[in-house]
Amino acid sequence: MSGCRVLGERWPSGWVLAKVREGRGQARGVLHAPDCEEAPQGAPLLDVEHALNVAENPGTQLCTLCGAGQELTPLLSGFEHITNSAPGHS
């Protein structure tokens, strides 16, 4: 895991999406930190808002090697909690 590590105290400068196509179905993807060994070279850098939008897609997975899952999952859960508990929502 030389180039892939849990992010810990640092926040990445962005996220990259590795697109995976399996057979004829919809394209799937995996979100990575830019310095992850599994991240595609030259992929566009996504800001956190765009990364969260992509992460909400059921076909998207979050890389567990580089810490994308550990960093983005709490943010996804947090936004859902805020939305569901906002005044006027039942």
URGISUL-V817984 format. One record per backbone hydrogen bond with DSSP energy under -1.0 kcal/mol. CO is the residue of the C=O (numbers start at 1). NH is the residue of the N-H. E is the energy in kcal/mol with one decimal. If there is no record, write none. Layout:
co: [CO	CO]
nh: [NH	NH]
e: [E	E]
This chain:
co: [7	15	16	18	20	28	29	30	31	32	33	36	40	46	47	48	49	50	51	52	54	57	59	61	63	67	68	69	72	73	74	75	76	77	78	79	80	81	86]
nh: [10	46	32	30	28	20	61	18	63	16	36	39	43	15	51	52	53	54	55	56	57	60	29	31	69	71	72	73	76	77	78	79	80	81	82	83	84	85	89]
e: [-1.8	-3.6	-2.8	-2.0	-3.6	-3.9	-2.8	-2.9	-2.5	-2.7	-1.9	-1.2	-1.3	-2.0	-2.8	-2.4	-1.9	-2.4	-2.6	-1.4	-1.5	-2.2	-1.8	-2.6	-2.2	-2.3	-2.8	-1.9	-2.3	-2.5	-2.5	-2.2	-1.8	-2.2	-2.2	-2.6	-2.5	-1.4	-1.9]
